[in-house]
Amino acid sequence: MEIHEGRQGKEPESNDDDVTRLGTSREKSGIGSIREKIEPAGSVSHVVFNEANTQLIASVKGVPPTPGILAVWDIAADGSLSENFTTVQPSTGGLLPFSMTVIPGKNAILAADAGDGVDVFDFNNAAGAGVAAGNSSTLPIKGQGATPFSPQTGNFYVNDIETAEITEINVDHNLKPSIVAMLRCVRQQYPQGNGTATIDNDIATVNQKDFMYVLAANATEVKVLSLNAPGKATALQTLSLAPVRVAGVPISPDNIRQLFFRPFRAR
């Protein structure tokens, strides 16, 4: 089973025995604490490696009306980070960059933006005055969260906690994002039930098929969708988390909202 994490980049595969402290790396960024669900504005959301494993990238939400940034450190041959980081703001309209997903083969990142929709950061071109350049852009979609990628469909999927909809997004060869539209130009959005608060999602490949797992906080459920083809996701299963209360585990919408799908790799 292969996992394509909802907060996806190039996540390291390691265990505690592999970790070595590098004293040359800067350990304090000065860009806020990781308190994503408690204090979203101004906090670090997500940390990923770029596809080439040459940069470490952290998304930092803005404090409206000031837009957020991606903080980028270069990685040296010994694995240490550059002493200082560079900052890249999203294109015009971007505000709260959040979950990041590497766009395969493009040296670019798609980030959910809770204040805009999604932001595309093109790293093939140097940022102009600290703002994403080249084919960087934004796509307005209300209140988005996680952004996993499906290798099978070639598309990205973002969730909206307020409307409880999953929106399917395609990024073309020029890095232009658009909502997938099928018959009669109907946009592909998959409702998960009013008020269920779809706060996070993840994609796994099982037996060469992609499946999306959606955490619905208010419903205390995990919803499973089969990603059959572009624009053709279908509901497969709804798993209630309530039965774990029998084992004495407290389950409520409030503590479910503090959870997210933990990236891992099957060994």
C-alpha positions as CSV (number, residue, x, y, z in Angstrom):
1,M,0.0,0.0,0.0
2,E,1.3,3.4,-1.0
3,I,0.2,6.6,0.9
4,H,0.0,10.0,-0.8
5,E,-0.4,12.2,2.3
6,G,-2.9,15.0,2.5
7,R,-0.1,17.4,3.6
8,Q,2.1,16.0,1.0
9,G,5.6,16.8,-0.2
10,K,8.6,14.6,-0.1
11,E,8.2,13.2,3.5
12,P,11.4,11.6,4.9
13,E,11.4,7.8,5.5
14,S,13.4,7.2,8.7
15,N,13.3,5.8,12.2
16,D,14.8,7.1,15.4
17,D,18.1,5.2,14.8
18,D,18.7,7.1,11.5
19,V,18.4,10.6,13.0
20,T,21.6,12.6,13.5
21,R,21.7,16.1,15.0
22,L,23.5,18.6,12.8
23,G,24.8,21.4,14.9
24,T,25.3,23.7,11.8
25,S,21.6,23.9,11.1
26,R,19.6,26.8,12.4
27,E,17.1,25.5,14.9
28,K,15.0,28.6,15.5
29,S,13.2,30.2,12.5
30,G,11.5,33.1,14.3
31,I,8.4,32.6,12.1
32,G,5.9,31.5,14.7
33,S,5.0,28.3,16.5
34,I,3.3,25.2,15.0
35,R,-0.2,25.7,16.4
36,E,-2.1,25.1,13.2
37,K,-5.6,24.4,14.5
38,I,-5.4,26.7,17.6
39,E,-3.9,29.9,16.2
40,P,-4.1,29.7,12.4
41,A,-3.1,33.3,11.5
42,G,0.7,33.8,11.5
43,S,1.5,30.2,12.3
44,V,3.5,27.5,10.5
45,S,1.2,25.0,8.8
46,H,3.3,22.4,7.1
47,V,6.9,21.4,6.3
48,V,7.9,19.4,3.2
49,F,10.9,18.7,1.0
50,N,10.9,19.7,-2.6
51,E,10.9,16.9,-5.2
52,A,14.7,17.0,-5.6
53,N,15.3,17.0,-1.9
54,T,17.4,20.1,-2.2
55,Q,15.1,22.5,-0.3
56,L,13.1,22.4,2.9
57,I,9.9,24.4,2.6
58,A,7.5,25.6,5.4
59,S,4.2,27.3,4.8
60,V,3.3,30.2,7.1
61,K,-0.2,31.6,7.2
62,G,-0.6,35.3,6.9
63,V,-2.1,37.7,9.4
64,P,-4.8,39.4,7.3
65,P,-4.5,41.6,5.3
66,T,-0.8,40.7,5.2
67,P,-0.3,37.6,3.0
68,G,1.5,34.5,4.3
69,I,4.7,33.1,2.9
70,L,6.6,29.9,2.0
71,A,9.9,29.9,3.9
72,V,12.6,28.1,1.9
73,W,15.9,26.7,3.2
74,D,18.6,25.2,1.0
75,I,19.9,21.7,1.9
76,A,23.7,21.2,1.9
77,A,25.4,17.9,0.8
78,D,25.7,16.9,4.5
79,G,22.0,17.4,5.0
80,S,22.3,20.6,7.0
81,L,20.1,23.6,6.3
82,S,21.2,27.0,5.1
83,E,21.7,29.5,8.0
84,N,18.9,31.8,6.6
85,F,15.7,31.2,4.7
86,T,14.2,33.0,1.8
87,T,10.5,34.0,1.7
88,V,8.1,33.7,-1.1
89,Q,4.6,35.2,-1.0
90,P,1.8,33.8,-3.1
91,S,0.5,35.5,-6.2
92,T,-2.0,38.3,-5.9
93,G,-5.0,37.0,-3.9
94,G,-3.1,34.4,-1.9
95,L,-3.3,34.9,1.9
96,L,-3.2,31.8,4.1
97,P,-1.0,29.1,2.5
98,F,-1.7,25.9,4.3
99,S,-1.3,22.2,3.2
100,M,1.4,21.8,0.5
101,T,1.6,19.2,-2.3
102,V,4.5,18.8,-4.7
103,I,3.4,19.0,-8.3
104,P,5.2,16.0,-9.9
105,G,8.0,16.9,-12.4
106,K,7.3,20.6,-12.3
107,N,9.5,22.0,-9.5
108,A,6.4,23.6,-8.1
109,I,4.0,23.4,-5.2
110,L,0.2,23.5,-4.9
111,A,-0.9,24.9,-1.5
112,A,-4.3,25.1,-0.1
113,D,-5.2,28.6,1.0
114,A,-7.8,29.1,3.6
115,G,-8.2,32.7,2.6
116,D,-8.4,32.2,-1.2
117,G,-8.6,28.6,-2.5
118,V,-5.3,27.2,-3.8
119,D,-2.0,28.8,-4.6
120,V,0.5,27.5,-7.2
121,F,4.2,28.4,-6.5
122,D,6.5,28.0,-9.5
123,F,10.1,27.6,-8.3
124,N,11.6,27.5,-11.8
125,N,11.7,31.3,-11.7
126,A,13.2,33.5,-8.9
127,A,10.6,35.3,-6.8
128,G,10.2,39.0,-7.8
129,A,10.4,41.3,-4.8
130,G,9.6,38.2,-2.6
131,V,6.4,37.3,-4.6
132,A,6.0,34.0,-6.5
133,A,6.9,34.5,-10.2
134,G,6.8,32.6,-13.4
135,N,3.6,30.6,-13.8
136,S,2.6,31.0,-10.2
137,S,-1.1,31.8,-9.7
138,T,-4.1,31.5,-7.4
139,L,-7.5,29.8,-7.9
140,P,-10.4,31.0,-5.8
141,I,-12.2,28.3,-4.0
142,K,-13.8,29.0,-0.6
143,G,-12.2,27.7,2.6
144,Q,-9.8,24.9,1.5
145,G,-7.8,22.5,3.7
146,A,-5.7,19.5,2.6
147,T,-4.3,19.0,-0.9
148,P,-3.5,15.3,-1.8
149,F,-2.5,14.2,-5.3
150,S,-3.8,11.1,-7.1
151,P,-1.3,9.5,-9.4
152,Q,-4.1,7.4,-11.0
153,T,-6.2,10.4,-12.0
154,G,-3.4,13.0,-12.2
155,N,-5.5,15.4,-10.2
156,F,-5.5,17.1,-6.8
157,Y,-8.3,17.1,-4.3
158,V,-9.0,19.8,-1.8
159,N,-11.6,19.8,1.0
160,D,-13.7,22.6,2.4
161,I,-14.5,22.4,6.1
162,E,-17.5,24.8,5.9
163,T,-19.3,23.4,2.9
164,A,-18.0,19.8,3.4
165,E,-17.2,19.5,-0.3
166,I,-14.2,17.9,-2.0
167,T,-13.1,19.8,-5.1
168,E,-11.1,18.1,-7.9
169,I,-8.4,20.3,-9.4
170,N,-6.3,19.7,-12.5
171,V,-2.9,21.6,-13.0
172,D,-1.9,21.8,-16.7
173,H,1.6,21.7,-18.2
174,N,1.8,25.5,-17.7
175,L,1.0,25.1,-14.0
176,K,-2.5,26.7,-14.5
177,P,-5.0,25.2,-12.0
178,S,-8.6,24.7,-12.8
179,I,-11.6,22.9,-11.3
180,V,-12.2,19.7,-13.3
181,A,-15.5,20.0,-15.3
182,M,-17.3,17.1,-16.9
183,L,-20.6,17.0,-18.7
184,R,-22.3,20.4,-19.3
185,C,-19.3,22.1,-17.7
186,V,-20.5,21.0,-14.2
187,R,-17.6,21.5,-11.8
188,Q,-16.5,18.3,-10.0
189,Q,-17.2,18.8,-6.3
190,Y,-18.2,15.9,-4.2
191,P,-20.5,16.8,-1.2
192,Q,-19.8,14.9,2.0
193,G,-22.9,16.0,4.0
194,N,-23.9,19.4,5.3
195,G,-22.2,20.2,8.6
196,T,-19.8,17.2,8.7
197,A,-16.7,19.5,8.7
198,T,-14.3,17.7,6.3
199,I,-11.1,18.9,7.9
200,D,-8.4,16.7,6.3
201,N,-8.0,14.1,3.6
202,D,-5.4,11.6,2.3
203,I,-4.9,9.4,-0.7
204,A,-3.6,5.8,-0.7
205,T,-2.9,3.4,-3.6
206,V,-4.2,-0.1,-2.8
207,N,-3.8,-2.8,-5.4
208,Q,-3.0,-0.2,-8.1
209,K,-6.2,1.8,-7.3
210,D,-6.4,5.2,-5.6
211,F,-8.7,5.8,-2.6
212,M,-9.3,9.0,-0.7
213,Y,-9.9,9.1,3.0
214,V,-11.7,12.1,4.4
215,L,-11.8,13.0,8.1
216,A,-15.2,14.5,8.9
217,A,-14.8,16.0,12.3
218,N,-18.4,17.0,13.2
219,A,-19.7,13.5,12.1
220,T,-16.8,11.7,13.9
221,E,-16.4,9.7,10.7
222,V,-13.9,8.8,8.0
223,K,-15.4,8.8,4.6
224,V,-13.8,6.8,1.8
225,L,-14.0,7.6,-1.9
226,S,-12.8,5.6,-4.8
227,L,-10.9,7.7,-7.4
228,N,-11.9,5.7,-10.5
229,A,-10.8,8.2,-13.2
230,P,-10.6,11.9,-13.6
231,G,-13.9,13.5,-12.6
232,K,-15.3,10.2,-11.5
233,A,-14.8,9.8,-7.7
234,T,-17.5,7.7,-6.0
235,A,-18.4,7.2,-2.4
236,L,-17.3,3.8,-1.1
237,Q,-17.6,3.7,2.6
238,T,-18.3,5.7,5.8
239,L,-16.5,4.5,9.0
240,S,-17.8,5.8,12.3
241,L,-15.2,6.5,14.9
242,A,-17.8,6.5,17.7
243,P,-17.3,2.8,18.7
244,V,-13.9,3.5,20.1
245,R,-15.7,5.1,23.1
246,V,-16.3,1.6,24.3
247,A,-12.6,1.3,24.9
248,G,-12.7,4.6,26.9
249,V,-11.3,6.8,24.2
250,P,-13.0,10.2,24.2
251,I,-14.3,11.1,20.8
252,S,-16.0,14.4,20.0
253,P,-16.0,16.9,17.1
254,D,-13.7,19.1,19.1
255,N,-10.9,16.6,19.6
256,I,-11.3,15.2,16.1
257,R,-10.6,18.7,14.8
258,Q,-7.2,18.5,16.3
259,L,-6.3,15.4,14.4
260,F,-4.9,14.9,10.9
261,F,-3.9,11.9,8.8
262,R,-0.3,11.1,9.8
263,P,1.9,10.5,6.8
264,F,3.6,7.1,6.8
265,R,4.9,4.5,4.4
266,A,4.1,0.8,4.6
267,R,7.3,-1.3,5.0
